[in-house]
Amino acid sequence: MMRKMLFGIAAGLVLVSAGVRADDNDTADVKVAADKAKVEADIKAVNTDKSTVKAAHEQVVDDRQQLAKDRAAHDKAAVEADKAKLAADRAALKSDFAQEQADKKQRREDRHELSKDRRADRREDRRERREHHQK
């Protein structure tokens, strides 16, 4: 019971502070919001890439299993076809993995930019509060 009450109070304080911050809509706040949107888009891109890489990896595993079966059956034509398919799927896996790594790097850079802009925004807000209190 006490935990719920404390959680409710904390949630109320967060909402009040968010409302106060929403009133202050300077350029730093706009930049932070844009950076947040970029980071969220990067997260979605990375998640999409992860699922693509996982599917490509599963395809390569399936190709290897099929190649092993065809080798065991001594089917030379199927073995050559499986080798070609495996090579193509490995190339696709490699390119998908490279894309995932590039998106992760972009996400990391955007997160860094977001934290930098948040620090600048907080610094600006502190300066404004200090100026306001000195008047």
Salt bridges, closest charged atoms under 4 A:
ASP29 OD1 - ARG21 NH2 3.16
ASP63 OD1 - LYS85 NZ 3.69
ASP89 OD2 - LYS85 NZ 3.22
GLU100 OE2 - LYS104 NZ 3.56
ASP110 OD1 - LYS38 NZ 3.90
ASP117 OD1 - LYS31 NZ 3.92
ASP121 OD2 - ARG21 NH2 2.40
ASP125 OD2 - ARG21 NH1 2.00
